[in-house]
């Protein structure tokens, strides 16, 4: 923990932020090309980005079901709305390898195309 407050920690943080930004940029480009109906919201913090499935015209239940059928586990934002209701917003974790992210994004594309 002490190293987090040193130059060594700052170097690690900068590398981590750069890696997350590259994954975010890759995701935006990939989805814009392969599945423009899924919009990527501007990333504001941390390692989670938000995807909006509204333009797919699928209901919350349809989105959850088709993603699960294609082995995609991304978190919905249903807990952020009151009263609880279906949402088209889902969070995706970018703190992973680019290869793993690409596999997840391809599964998202396949799930939407197969719907």
N, C-alpha and C positions, 0 to 999 in steps of 0.2 A: 504494500500500500504506500509505503514511503516513496518508492520510485515513481509512483504516479504523479508526484509533485515535483519531480526533477526534470531536467532537460530530456532524459531518457524517456520519461513518461510522455512528455510533450511530443517527442518524435513518434512514439507509438500511436498516440491519438491522431496526429496529422496523417499518418499512414492509414489508419483505420477509416478516417473520414474520407480520404481520397478513394479508398477501395469501395466504400458505400456509395459515393457519388458515381463512380464508374459503373457499379451494378445498377444504380437508378437510371443512368443514361442508357445503358444497354436495354433495360426493361422498356423504357419509353420508345426507343427505336424499334425494338422487336414487336411490341404490341401495335404501334402505329402502322407497321407494315403488315403484320400477320392477322391482326384482329382489331381493326380500328373502332369497333363497337365497344371495346373495353377501354375506358379512359383512365389515364394515370393522373391523379391529382398531384399538385406541386408538393414535394416533400418538405416538411417544415421542421422536423426534428428526428433525432435518434436513428434507428435502423429499420423503422416500419414505414412503408408507403401505403397509400390508399388507392384502391382500384374501384372504379365506378362502372357497374354493369348495366346501368339504366338503359343505354341505347341498344342493348340486346333484346329488350322488350320481354325479358323473362321475369317471373315473380321471384321473390326471395326464396320460396320453397324450391322452385325449379333450379335456381342458381346453386343453392346448397346441395341439392340432390345430384345434379350433373357433375359438379366439382368432386363430390365424394365418390361418385361412380368412376371417376378418372384419377382417383388417388391424389387429389389436391386438397390439402388441408390449409386453408387460410381463414383467418378470424373475421367473422362478421362484426359489424358495429352496432348490433341490435341493442346492446346495453347502454348505448349513448343516447338513445331516443326515449322520450317519455310522452305519452304512454308507450310501452313496448309495442313495436310494430315491425313489420318486415322492412328491410332496407336493401339497397343495391350497392352499398359500400362495404368493401372487405379490405382488411389489412394484410399485407404480405411482408414477410421478413426478408430484408436484403442482406443480412449478416450471414452470408453463406458463400460457397464457391460460385463462380460464374457458371460452371457446368451444372450445378444443382439448380441454380436459378433458371437457366435455360430449359432444363428438363421440366420444371414446374410451369414455366410460361408456355411451353409447347403443350403440356397437358391441359392448360386453361384453353388454349386455342382449339385443341381437339375436342374438348368438352362442349364448347360453344358451337363449333361447326357440326358436331354430331347431334345437336339438339333440334 
